[in-house]
Amino acid sequence: MESVRQQKVARLIQKELSEIFQHDGLTYSGGALLTITAVRVTSDLSIARVYLSIFGAPDKKEVIKTLKGTTKEIRYKLGQRVKTQLRIVPNLNFLEDDTLDFIERIDELLKQ
């Protein structure tokens, strides 16, 4: 159960990261389309798990690996945007959101 504060911080991070990815996303994703599907923040607000849906990439794991390699840069940009709202910018943990792939697989099985 997330507190109201966690939910507000998660929404703020999702909004700001979305704008960062819109502006600089191609450099981080290698041309793939990134969509932030959810952000979950730990109770102490120190870690933000960012779930991404990735379209147009031959290897989604490679995109996640690239993002993890540029986490410091992305966190710095996020910090510049939220410095008036948050005292400490949480560490970012990028994860692939595979729910759309899962839904697609279920649809295929149901059609058979």
Beta strands, then each sheet from edge to edge (+ up, - down):
strand 1: 33-41
strand 2: 47-55
strand 3: 91-96
sheet 1: 1+ 2- 3-
end
